[in-house]
C-alpha cells in the first residue's frame, strides 16, 4: 500500500513529503529538523531508502545532510547538481524503486539548472503524482532569477529553459496526475502562488497563466520575468549551506538554549555585537522592550522576515522570548540558516523589568483616533490642522497590496526596503506607520526606534482598520 504525506510548514509556505510503500520510505525536500521523519519511519516500521532534493533551496536549509547521516539513506539530486558531499546525481529519466512504487527523476531546469521534478508511478506503473519542487507551483512557476550567476546564463536564458521543461516534461503528463509543489502562497520563490497545496496537471493547464496552451516562448519569458521583486538577501547563503553542508541542528540548539541573566545578556551584546531579537507579541513589545532590540514576532511570518531584514546569516543573536518557546524560536531561525543564537533572556522580559534596567516603548494609536489626520491631511491634502503639522503616513505594505488601495498622499515604503527610505522620514514632526494588519508595522517601529526615530506612532490594526475609518481608497 502506498502512502503520500505532505508535511506543510506555514511559516515558510513549504511542503516536504514522506512517501511510503511496503517496508520502504523516502523523504523529499526535508526541513532541517529531521526527528519528525525519523519518528514517522520508526512508527511505520519502515526504512528511509532515499532523501530526494529537487534543487539547492534558497529560502530554507534542508535537512538532507543530517537525515542521510542519521539513516544511511543516500541523497539524490538531479543532473548538473554539484554538492560538496556524497550524493547520487541522477540522470534524466533514472528510476528509483521504493517498495512497490517507482520514482523517476525528470530533469526540469529553469528555476535553477539542477532543478528536478520527481514523478511517482504507482504499483501498477501508472503515473500518479509529481513532486515539482520550485519548477511548477499551483498558479505559478518558479522564478528564474535566483541562479543567473551560473556561467553566462541570464534570467531570460533560465526562463527559456523553464518554458521547455514545462512543455516537454510536465504538460505532456495526463491531466489527472497530482501536483505536489515545494511551496504555496507566501513564499518568495514565486509571485502568484495559490493557497492550495495540492492540484492536478489538468487543473494547472486551465488555471496557471504560465501553462497556457498557445503561449509562445517569448510571451512566457516576458510574463515570468515581469514584476519580480529582489530576492531576500539570505537566499545565496542558504544555497551555499545546502550545497556545502552545515552544522547539525542539535549543536545549534545546544548553543542557543543558554539561559542568560539581564547582565549576561548585556555582556554578550557588548562583546559580540549580538542583535537582541524580541519575538513576543506586538502589543507586549510596544508596551515595553529592551532599547534597540528588534521585534519580529514568532506568531507571524517569522523566519522569512528575519531572513529579509537581518542581512547576515552569521549575525549573532540573543532572544527575548515567551518562556517555554525558546527551542521553537531557535529551530525556526536555523531553518533559514541563522545558527548563531547565543542564548535567551531567562525569565523573559519580566526578568529585565525586575532588574531595573532601562526599557523603551512604541506609541500606538487607533485608526479612529487618527481619523481627523487621515481625513483632513491625507484625503484632501490641504489646510492640515496645526496640531498635526505636515503629518506623514508611511505605508509599509508590498507593492501588490499598495496597488489595490492606499491613502491618497501616503508615502509607500515597503518594509523589506525600509532602510533605504530612512533619509526621507521627518526628523521632528510626528508621522504614522501602518501595514495591512499590524505585524509588519511593529517590525518597522522597532527598526525605527533602533535607528533613533522616536517621533512616530504605529496605527493599530493597519490598513484594515484605516479603511473602516476613512472609507476612502485611491
N, C-alpha and C positions, 0 to 999 in steps of 0.2 A: 504494500500500500504506500502511495506517495503522499507526502505532506509538505506544503509550502507555507511558511510563516513569515510574514512581513513584520519586522521589528522597527517601528517608526519612532523617531525621536523628534518631537515637535520643535524643540529649541533650535535644532539645526535643519529642520524640514528634511530629514534624511531617512532613507529606508535601507536597512540591512536585511538580509534574507537567510533563513535557516531552512534548508531543504533536506528532507529525509526520505529514504527508500530502503526498505529491508533493514539491514543492520548497519547501514552507512548514511552519513550526512555530509553536507557541505555548507560552508558559510560564504556568502557573497557580500563584499564591502562591509566588514565588521567595524563596529565602533572600537575605540581604543581600550575600553574596559571589557575584557573578554570573559569574565567569570560567568555572566548570564548564558553564554553559548556553551561553556563547559558544563554548567548545571543542566541545561536542556539535554545535552547529549547523554549525560550520565543518567538522568531520569528516564530517557527513552531507551537506554541500553544500547546506544549506537556509537560507532567510531566516526570521528570527523576525518574524512578522507582527503578533502582538498579545501584550501582557502582561496577563493576566486576574487581577483581585483579587476574591476572594469577599467581603471586607469589610475594614474597618480593623482589622487584627490588634492584639490587646492583649499577646500573650505573646511576640512576636518582632518585629523590624524587618525588613520585607520588602525585597527588592532591586528593587522595581518602578521606582523613580525612576532608579537607576543603570543598570538594564538598558534602560530606554526611551531614556535619553541615549546609551547605547553603540550601540544598534541602530536608533534612529529609530522603533521599534515603539510605537504608542500604548498607553497604559494604559487598561484598560477596567474600570469599576466598574458596579454595578447602580444601579437607581433610588434616589434620596434621598441618594446619596453627595455630599459637598461638599468634595472635595480642594482644597488651595491651589495646585495645579499643573494644567497642561493634561491633560485626560483625556476619554475618551469615557464619558458617563454613559448607559448602555444603557437602553432602555425594556423593560418586561416583555415577553418573547417575541421580542425583537430577535435576528436571526440574523447570524452571522459566518461567512463562507466561509474555510476553510483547506484549500488543496489540493482534495481531492475529498470532504472531510467538512464538516459544518456544526456549529457550536456555538451553542446557544440560551441566552440569559440568562433564567433563571426567578427572578423576584423572590421571595425566601423570607424575609421579615422575621421577627424573633423573637429570635434571638441578639443581633443589632443590627438597626436599622431598614433599613440599606442591604444587609444580607446577601443574597447572590445565589448560587444554585446554577447551575452550567453543565452543560447537557445536550448530550452529544455524539451526533450522528447519523452513522452510517457512510456509506460510499459509495453504499449502496442506499437511504439515507434512513431506515433503521431506528434507533430509539432504542437506543443501545449502552451508555452509561455516564453517570453523573452525577458531577460534582466538587462535593461538597456543602459544602465549607468547614467552618464550625462549626455549620451547621444540623442536619445528621444525622451522627452518629458510628456506629460499629459497637457496638451495645449501649447507646447513649445518644443524647442530643440536646444541643445547645449550651445552656449556662447562660444564663438570661435576665436576669441581674443586672448585666451589665457596661456596659450602655448606658442605664441607668434615668434618667440625668440629662438625657436628651433631652426637652426640653419638660416636660410634666407627666406623662410616662409612668411607670408603676410597674412593678415586677418582674412583677406579675400581668398587667398590660397586655401586656408583651412576651411572656410565656408564652402568653397568648391568641393573639397574632399567630403565634407559633411553631406552635401547635396547628393553626391554619388553613393555614399554609404547608405543613406536613407532609401534611395530609389532602387538600388541593386541588392541590398541585403535585408532590408526591413519591410518595405512596402510590397515586396513580392510574396511575403508570407500570407497565409489565409487570414481572412478578416476576423475569425473567432479566436485567433491566438492572443493570449493575455499579454498585457504590457505592465511590467513592474519596473518603474524608474527608480533612480537613486535619490531623487528629490521631488518635492512638491512646492506649493506656494510658500513664499517667504525666503526661499533660497536665492543667493546672489549668483547662482550658476546659470540662470536663465532670466528672462524678463517678463514672461506672460504665463507662468505655470498655473495649472488648475489646483484647487484644493483637494481634489480627488487623488487617491494614491494608487489606484489600480484601474486599468482600462483595457481596451482591445485595439488591435490593429485597425479594424474596420471603423471603430469609433474615432480613432485619431485621423484616419483618412478623411472623415467627414467634418471633423471639428478643429483640427490643428492647421493653422494658417500656413505652416511650413510644409505641409504634406499635400497641398492642392495638386490634383492630378495633372492639370495643364500648366503648372508653374515651370517657367524656364529657369535655367541655371543662373542667368543674370538677375532675374527677379528674385530668386531665392537669396543670392548673395546680398543684394541690396536690402531686402527686408530683414534678414537675420542680423546684419551688421548695423542696422539703423537703431539709434536710441540706446546704445549700450553705455551704461554708466561705468565709471572707472572701477575696476575690481578692488575689493578691500586690500589694504596694504599687507595683511598677514598671509595672503594666498601663496606667494612664492616660498615663504618659509615652510608652510605646510607641505608643499610639493617636495621640497628638499628632505623633510623628515620622512615622508612616505617613500621616497626613493632610496634614502641612505640608511634609514633606521633611526631608532630613538630609545630613550630610557624607558624601562618598564614602568607602568603606572604605579605599581606598588612602591617604588622608590620615590616617585613624585608625591604620593600620599604620605609617606613617612616623613618627608621633609616639610610638607605643608601643614601637617596636623600638630604643629608645635604650639602649645598654649602660651601666650605672651601676656605679661602684665602691661599696664599702660607705660611704665618706664622702659620695659624691654622693647615694646613696640617702637617707642620714640628712638631708642638707641639704634635699632636695626635701620630705621628710616634714615637717621643721620649718618650711619656708617656705610650703607649700601645704596642710598638713593631710592629705596623701595617706594613704590606707589601704594598709598593707602586706598584700597578698594572697598567701598561700602556697598553691600549688596542687600541691605534691608529694604523695607517698603518705602515708597516715595514720601509718604506723609511723615514717617519716622525720621527719614533723612532731613526733610525740610525743617522739622521741629528742632533738631539738634544733631550735629555731626562734628567729627574731628576736622579742624581747619585744614583746608587744601586737600581734603580727601575727595575722591571721585566716586560718584554714585552710578552704578549700573545694576539695577535690581535683579535678583536671581529669578523673580517671578515674571520675567518679560523675555524679550529676545536677547538673553544674556550673553551667551558665547559669541554670536555674530557681532554684537555691538562692542564687546571687548576687543575682538579682532579688528574691527573697523577703526576704533578710536585709539587704541594703545598700539603704537606703530611697531614696536619691537617685541617679538615673542620672548626674548631673553630678559625683558624687564622684570626685575624682582618686585614682588608684591607682598603686602600683608593685608589681612582681611578683617573687616568688621562685619560680622555675620550673626544672624539669629542663632543662639545656642542650639546645637544638635544638627545643624545643616553644614557644618564645616567640610566634611568629606564630600558631600554633594557638590559644593562650590568648587573645590579643588579638582574634582573629576571633570566637571564641565569646562573648567579652564584648560585642563590637559587635553580635552577633545579637540581644541583648536590650537594646540601647541604651546600654550603658556604654562610652562613647567616650573617656573621659579617662584612658587609661593613659599614664603619663608616662615609662615606662622599666622596665627589669628589672635584677635583680642579676646583673652579668656574672660568669660562672663558677659560678653557682648558690650554694647555701648554703655550699658548701665555701669559697668566697671569703670569706664572712662569718666562718667559723670561723678561717681563716688570718689574718684581720685582728686577731684577739684581742679582738673586741668581745663584749659580754655576750650570752649566749643563755639561753633558758628551755626547759622541757620539760614533758611531761604524764605523770603517773603512770598506768600501765596495769596492770590486774590481770586475771588469767584467771578465768573463771567458776568453775572448780573451786577456786581459791584463796580465793574469797569465798563458797564454798558454805556454810560454817558460819554466815555472816551471813545468807544467804538462808534457810537452814533455821530458825535459832533466832530471828532478829529479825523476819523478814518473814512467814514462813509460820505461826508460832504467835503472833507479836506479843507475847509475854510473856517476862519474865526474860532480856533480852538479855545477852550476855556483857559484862562490864565493859570488856573491851579494845576493844569495838566501840561502846560508848556507845549512843546512840539512832540507830544507823545509818539513814540515809535513802537509799532507792533512787529515782532520778529516771528515769522512762520518757519518752523524747523522741519516741516514735512518734506517728503520726497517730491521731485518734480511731477510725477504722475498724480500725486494727491493734490498738489497745488493747482494743477491744470483743471481739476474737477470743481474747484471753487475756492476762493480766498477773499479776504477783506481787500477792499479796493486799493488802499495805499500801504498795505503791509509790505515789509521787506522780506524777501524769500532768502533764507539762509539754511539750506539743508544741514541737518545735524552732522552728517558724515564729512562736511566741508567747513564746519563752523570756525575752525582755527583760522582759515583764510579770510574770514569776514570780521574778525575782532576789531580791526582798524576802523571799520565803518560804524561801530556802535557808539552812541553818545557817552561821553565820559561823566557827565553830571546829571543831565535830565533823566527822569525815570522812564524806563522802557519796559515793555512787556513781552514775554516769550510764551509761545504755545506750540504744541504739536497736534496730533489727532485726538489723543485722549489723556495725555499727561505723563506717560512713561519717558518719552524722549526729551520732553522739555525739562524734566528734573535732571536727566543726564547733562543736558546743556547748562542748566543752572549750576551744577557742581563744577563744570569746566569754567564757567564764567567767574564763579567765586575763586577758584584756584588761580585765575588769571588777574585777579584784583578788581573785578567788577562787583559792586555792591548796590548799584543804583537801578535795580530791576525787580520785577515781580513775575512770578510764574502763574499763568492763568490756569486755575484748577479746571479739569475736565476738557481742556484743549478745544480744538475746533468743533467737536460735537456740542459742547456747552455754548460756545460762541454763536454757532448757527441758531440755537434755540433762542438766544437772547436778541440777536440782531436781525435774524431772518433775511439777511442780505448777502448775496454772493456777488461775484464779478459779473 
